[in-house]
Amino acid sequence: MPDRRGAAVLGDLPDDMVIHQILILLPPKDIGRCRVVCKSWRSNTSAAAFVLEHRRRQPSLPIIDGRGRPTSFVVHQDAVAAGASSEQLWPFPTRTRCRKFCCKICLHAACDGFIIVSQGVRFYVCNPTIHRHALLPFPRPQQQPDTIYIDDSFIHGFYQHKSTGEYRVLWSRLANRFTEEATWRYKEKATLHVLTVGDNESRSIQIIAPAFSSPSLKQMFELSYQLSWSSPVHHRGNLHWVLARPNHITGSTGDIIVFDTEAESFRWMSSPAQQQQGMANRVFDMEGTLAFVNYSTPDHTAMEIWLMQDYEAQIWAFKYRIGVSMIEASLALDLTSLRENKRKKQPLDTTVRFFSGMTVLNETELLIGFNDKHVLRCDTHSKFLQTVTIGKRQYCMELTRHRLQGSIVPIPSIEMQVDEFPYSTEHV
């Protein structure tokens, strides 16, 4: 029935319209509030079809590391210029004075609405939107007599296995062996594993690819080591990494390694800038297309962006070039008042000396890190738009290579841990 002003209210609309045309458009955290309105809304918004479609509609947003000043990790909202705030990720504490390894929280991977973090030697899968997390069962190696093992576990990829719907983690263990005399021996173990989220044990996998017909221990270690330095981009059901030294593994002419998540096999792909290989080069998703960014100068003062024109044929097309001079030409002094800046220990740099990262914000805008402590928004024509802030701070931040898609999907088949991990739900 219409209200006194003649306007229709939600109670007058069919349930199907309310659920699938109105509630489906709400942000994830608002869905939780709607679930307490009535049993019908709670039931319908908890249905598997609804939560999956709701997640599909959510934007994929970049994650920025504030290095604990004033917070650790935040999701940068697309509408921040319109007044929306960047939102701190759960379960990261706002501040911690302890800098020990056992207390440090590290972000390792993200897929759909889930992330993987570690605290000390423990790894967790989390859904920060609904405040749920679970411990991942990474086993510890057995120590042999007269040896000391330094065990390093690396998360390389986090993906959904399409044919089963399972979420899986690609990871490796590098166990260094020392004798009683503390003499160095070669890496004792360098094995790749796949863990299905919800299972209690990981399984080892064999490298399946012509270039890895019989991988040596040294090749396995080099592959695992290089994969640990970068985060993959998800594209066409595959994971893609740019390797800085592919010739150290197999002598391959390709520098992008691709992991087929269905076949669980690796293959090589060539980038458009193989002659300028470096740790900073990376791939990313841009407008649903695989893209490649290459730092075209040794001092990282210019970036070239290429788009994949033909995935099967590995044909790239040059998109545009961004240079420090182009940014500075449109970079107004985005400082607050001079008096406020005098109170700051580290005011915003007025000169862009080098680029330290880049990611896509939306179809027309980019986030670019510079001087290894600032992030700015600019359009794809290198026009400066805004300096990114975390709270009131404009410095001490860097772009991660991870993105988060807000989701109300529960963590699959794992008993929730709700009381042993620090968390915060603040907005900054």
ZIJO-V365328 format. One record per helix or strand of 3 or more residues. SS is the DSSP state (H for helix, E for strand). FROM is the first residue (numbers start at 1). LEN is the number of residues. If there is no record, write none. Layout:
BEGIN
ss=SS from=FROM len=LEN
ss=SS from=FROM len=LEN
END
This chain:
BEGIN
ss=H from=10 len=3
ss=H from=15 len=11
ss=H from=28 len=7
ss=H from=39 len=8
ss=H from=48 len=9
ss=E from=60 len=6
ss=E from=73 len=3
ss=H from=80 len=3
ss=E from=105 len=7
ss=E from=114 len=6
ss=E from=122 len=6
ss=E from=132 len=4
ss=E from=147 len=15
ss=E from=166 len=14
ss=E from=189 len=8
ss=H from=210 len=3
ss=H from=217 len=11
ss=E from=233 len=3
ss=E from=238 len=5
ss=H from=246 len=3
ss=E from=256 len=5
ss=E from=265 len=5
ss=H from=274 len=3
ss=E from=282 len=5
ss=E from=289 len=7
ss=E from=302 len=9
ss=E from=315 len=9
ss=H from=324 len=7
ss=H from=338 len=6
ss=E from=355 len=6
ss=E from=365 len=6
ss=E from=374 len=6
ss=E from=384 len=4
ss=E from=398 len=8
END
